[in-house]
Amino acid sequence: MQYTTDVRIIRLMCTGRVDPTMIADAFIEGADGLMVVGCHFGDCHYITGNVQARVKVGLAVRLLDYAGLNPARISFSQCSSAEGERFVTLITAFDRSIRELGPLGTGDRLEPPVLKKKLHIARTALGREKLRWVAGKFTEFTTTGNKYGEKFTDHEMWRTLDTIIMDEMATHEILDALQSRPQAVLELARELPAAPTHSQVRAGSAAQRSCRARRSGRTFAGLQGHRPGSSNGCLNSGLSFRIRPWDIRNTQAGKPRSSMGNFSRQGNARKSGRIPGGDRV
């Protein structure tokens, strides 16, 4: 059994040790692809290491995809130490797919210089506590639930991470732009044609449905963007609406409702009867 010599193997005690920033660092340093191979679920010597690895790699894939990297460049697979033939098959198939994509920057949505800048910003976002905290609580919240006993599905958790990814990337892109010189909000808006956040789209849609946007005010026309995890690469193609500044309330666009802390506060409020039950995200 043989596999290509272009592969460089880095051994770890457990795939749970893989940090999302390590994945970003690999592409910043010029890697064309990265595969994480761990043991099968239920066979982890450290109990839940491979489960945590699945979440961490999934987080890195979604954020780097949002930054412009082709998600096919990252793979998470499982293989036991006794499955040598399977390991060779996985490596060979992944090597073939990367060769079809070509070197970094050729099969991606952005040109190499822009992509590398975006990767640095994504690496910074992956190292911050907001994404790491939610990723760290992923398994707990989907199995045992939060402190109020609320359990969340994988879909709910990934949807939450998707909205946080958009917010965090926008935040760190702004901070990166401000490193060179002080800029006004209007200058930043011209320099950073970022996709609208989930909360902006939600607020605008709600305002349109309730006919609160009939007067002139804030306008978002033809919103285009890439939502993490989407297949068509479009957030809301051709969506057009107008919002008055006072229609954007704190619970919609002013303060994101995507943090897990808000999940807990909403659950507590529902139990105390302060607000009716509803969508938890």
N, C-alpha and C positions, 0 to 999 in steps of 0.2 A: 504493500500500500504506500503510495507516494502522493504528495501534494506539492503545489508550486513553491518555489524557493522565494517568491516575492512576499510571502507571508512572514510577519515578525510576531512571534508569540510572546506575550507578557503574562507570566504566571502570577496568580493571586491566591490567597488562602480561601477566598470566597468571592463570588460575583457581587455579593452585597457590599463589598469594599469599593466597587466602582462608583466614583463620584461623577455627577453630570458634568462638572467642570473639566474632568479628565477627557471626556469625549470631545468637548469643545477645543481643548488644548491640542488634541491629536490633529484636528483639521486646521487649526491655526498654524501648526508646524508643518503642514503640507501633506498629511495623509490623504489618500484618495478614498479610503473606506475603512470602516471599523466594525468588527464583529465581536460581540460578547457571547461567550459560550459557557453555560453553567450546568449544574446538575439538574435532574428532573425535579419537578415540584413534589415534595414529600420525601425527597432523598437528601435534603440539605443537612450537612453535619451541624450547621449553626441554626437549624430549625426553619427560620424564615428568610435566610440570606438571599435566596434566589427570587423570592417574592418581592423583596425590597429592590433587588436589581431590576426586575421587570418594570417597576414604577419609575426608577431613576433613569433607566435607558429610555423609557417611553416619554418622560419629561424632556430629556435632551433631544429626542427625535422631533417632538412637537415644536420646541422652541427654535431649534436650528432650521427646521423646515420653514417656520415663520420668518426667520432671518434671511432665507434665500437658498439654503442648502437643499440638495435633492435628498429626500428622506431614504431613498434606496441605498444611500451610502452607509447607512447604519443598520445593523442587524442584531437581533437578540435570539439566540438559539439555545437548545438544551441537549446535552449529551453526557452519558455517564463515562467513567474511566474505562469501562469494559467495552465500549462501543467505538473501537478504532475505525472500523469501516464507515460508520455513520459520520464520524468527525471528518474523515477525508472527503466524504460526499458533500458535507456542509461547506467546507473550505473551498472545494473545487467550484461548487455552484456560486458561491459568493464572489470568488475571484473572477468568474466568467461574467457575472452581472456588472462588476466594477469596470472590467475591461470594455464592456459595451457602453458604459456611461462615459468613459474617458477620464483624463486627469481632472483634478479638482478645478472647478471653474468652467469646464466645457459642457457638462451636462446639468448645470444648475441654472437657476433663474436670474442670477446676477453675474456680471463680469468679475474676474478675479480680484481687482483692486477694491471694488465696492463690496464684494462678498467677504473679503478678509476683514474689512472694517466692521461689517455687520457681525461677523463671528466674534470679534473682540467685545462688541457690545453685548452679544448674547452670552458670552462667557462671564461678563460682569453680572448680568441678571441671574445667571445660574448660581453664582456664588453668594447671592444675597439671601437674607433670611426668609423673605416672604414666600418664594417658591419652595425653598427647602423645607419650611415648616409644614406646608400643605402636603408636599410629597412624603414627608416623614410620617404624617398622620393618615395617609391614604389607606394603608392596610387596617389600621385600628378603626377608622370610621366606617369601613366597608364590612368589618367582621363583628366587632363588639359595639361600635357606635360611639358617639360623643358622650359627654358627662350627663346629658339629658336623656340618654337612651335612644337617640335617633340614629338609625343606620342609613347609609347612603349607598346607592348602586355605583358600580364602576363608571357608568355613563355620567352620573351626576358629578362624580369626582373629576373625571376628565374634562367635563364641560366647565367646571369651576377653574381647573388649571388652565384651560384655554383662554378664559377671560383674563386671568391674572397674567398670563404670558403676554397678551396684547398690551395690558397696562404697563407691565414692567419694561417691555421693549421700548414703548413710547417714552417712558420716564427716563430710561438710560440713554436713549438717543438724544433727548433734549439736554441731559447733563453732559454728554459727550460734546455736543455742539457748543455748549457754553464754556468748555475748557479753553477754546481758542481765544474768545473775546466775549465781553458782555453783549447780550442781544435783547431786543424788545420782543414781545410776544409775536408781533406781526412779522418780524424778520425770521423768527423761528418757524412760523407757519409757512413762509415762502421756501425756506431751506429744507424743511422736513415735510414732504408730502405724505404723511403717515396715513395709514388706513384708520377709519373711525373706530373707536372702542366699542365694545359690546354694549356698554351702558349708554353711549350716545345714540346708537341705533335703536335700542329699546325705548329710550326716552322719546325719540323722534316719532317712532311708530305709534307709541301710546298717545302722543299729542295729536297725531293725525287722525287716529281712530276716534278720539273724543272731540274732534273739531275744535281744538284749542289753538290751532295754528292758522287761523284765517287772516289775522293781521300780519303786517310785515314785521319781520324780526330776523332771528338767526336762520340762515339758510344752509342746508347741506344738499347739494345737487349732484346726482350721479355718483353716489358713494361707491367707490371701488376699493377692494382690499382682499387680503388673503387671510382666511381664518385658519388657525392651527387645526390640523386634523381633517380639513375639508379635501374633497377629491377634485373639485372643479376649480379651486384656487380663487374663488370669488365670494366675498362676504355678502354684499347686497348690490347686485348689478342693476344700475339704472334707478335705484331708489331715490326719490326726490321728495323733500318735505320742508316745511318752514316751522321754526319754533320760536316763540317769544321767550326772552331770557327768563321770565318768571315761571315758565312752564317746566323748566328743568329743576326738579326738586332734589333735595339731598338724598332721598332714598333711591333716586334713579341715576342721574348723571353726576351729581356733585360728589357723592360718596359711593364708591363701588360696593355692590352687595355680594361680591364674589368671594370675600374672605371667609374662612371657616369660623372666625370669631363672630361674624354676623349670623352664621348658621345657628350658633349656640344662643345668641341673644334673641333671635326670632323664635327659636323653639321655646325658650323660657317665657317669652311674651305670649305665645299661643297658649301655654299651659296656665298662665295667670289670667287669661281672658282679655288681655289688653288689645290684641289684634286677632283677626280671624285667621284660620289656617289657610295656606295657599302654597304657591310654588316656593320651594326652599332655596332656590338659586336666584 
